[in-house]
Amino acid sequence: MQPPAVGVSVVILALGPEETASDCRDAMPSRLWLPLVRRVRQPFLGRWALPGGDLRADRSLEQSAYHALETTTDLHPRYLEQLYTFGDVDRAPSRTISIVYWALLRSDLVDA
């Protein structure tokens, strides 16, 4: 049996644009956006997912999370923090352990 793979994923949180109700002059509160990417490899090719990538031996966990965001979304958050580690035995076909970070972005930095 092979050891589990280790990867990093990032939950991106961004505030969406304010909306103005047609019958009201006041702007409604912003919406919270959770930008996703489409998977480009198996398992789950083509499905929506959190941006992520493999952990490399020459990068720290945080550097790997930043790299995953840069290569999958071209986003560069100012704030990034470790959120949780997922690693249940039956979580993924390859028993991937995911170290998940969360990032905050301004809405004008997130490309629709």
SULPE-V938262 format. One record per pair of residues at least 12 apart in sequence whose C-alpha atoms are under 8 Angstrom apart, sorted by the first residue. I is the first residue (numbers start at 1). J is the second residue. Records with the same first field share a line. If there is no record, write none. Layout:
BEGIN
I->J + J
END
This chain:
BEGIN
4->94 + 95 + 96 + 97
5->94 + 95 + 96 + 97
6->54 + 55 + 96 + 97 + 98 + 99
7->52 + 53 + 54 + 55 + 96 + 97 + 98 + 99
8->52 + 53 + 54 + 55 + 61 + 64 + 65 + 68 + 98 + 99 + 100 + 101
9->50 + 51 + 52 + 53 + 65 + 68 + 98 + 99 + 100 + 101
10->50 + 51 + 52 + 65 + 68 + 69 + 100 + 101 + 102 + 103
11->34 + 50 + 51 + 100 + 101 + 102 + 103
12->33 + 34 + 35 + 102 + 103 + 104 + 105
13->32 + 33 + 34 + 35 + 102 + 103 + 104 + 105
14->32 + 33 + 34 + 35 + 104 + 105 + 106 + 107 + 110
15->30 + 31 + 32 + 33 + 105 + 106 + 107
16->30 + 31 + 32 + 33 + 107
17->30 + 31 + 107
18->30 + 31
35->50 + 110
36->48 + 49 + 50 + 51
37->49 + 50 + 51 + 72 + 73
43->93
51->68 + 69 + 72 + 73
52->65 + 68 + 69 + 72
53->65 + 68
61->99
62->80 + 82
65->101
75->109 + 110
77->103 + 104 + 105
78->103 + 104 + 105
79->103 + 104 + 105
80->101 + 102 + 103 + 104
81->101 + 102 + 103
82->99 + 100 + 101 + 102
83->99 + 100 + 101 + 102
84->99 + 100 + 101
85->97 + 98 + 99 + 100
86->98 + 99 + 100
END
